């Protein structure tokens, strides 16, 4: 029980430290915003929509029907 108590106390203190640092992190984020990275030509190219792949093992007859586990 002593090990669990020690681990719990350490984790509790870690949570309290992170909670106390949250306002400072928000302040730093507001004061020094991160600049957007320049994207390469592949990221700027428009994406073409692809057709959905059929689900394996499902036939067209059962694709639109509702299947339940009731007998």
N, C-alpha and C positions, 0 to 999 in steps of 0.2 A: 504494500500500500504506500510505502514511503516513496518509491520510485514514481508511481503514478501521481502522487501529490506534487513531487518536484517537477515533473514534466508538465503537469497542468499549471503550476504556478509560473513556470518559465514561459509557456505559451500565452498565458494570460497577460504577463508583462509585455511580451512581444506585441500582442494585439493593442495594448494600451499605448505603447510607443508609436506604433503605426498610426493609430487614431490621432495622436497628438501631432504627428508630422503632416497629416492631411491638409490642414489649412495653409501650412508653409508651402507645400507642393502646389496647391491651387494658386497661391500668390505668385510663386515663381513662374508658373505656366502663364498667368496673365501678364506678368511683367516682361518675360522673355519668350514670346511665342515661337514655335518651331517653324522654320521656313519650309515651304513645299519643295520637295526634290524635283529636279528636272527629269522628266520621263523620256525614255528612249523612243525611237520611231515605232517599235512594235506595240508599245502601250498606247500610242496616239492613234493607231490605225483603227478604223471602225470595225467592230466585231460583227460577223455575219451570224444570224441565228441558225442553229442547227436543229434538225428534226429530232424529236424525242425517240430514243431507242425503245423498241418493244421489250416488255417485261418477259424474261425467260420463263417458259412453262405456262404462259397464259395465252389461250387461244382467243380469236376474235369473238367467239360466241359468248365467252364469259367475261370479257373485258369491261363491258358496260353494266353488267348485272351486279346486284348486291348479294354477296354470299355470307350467310350467317352460320353459326355453329349449332343452331337449334335443329333438333331432329323431328 
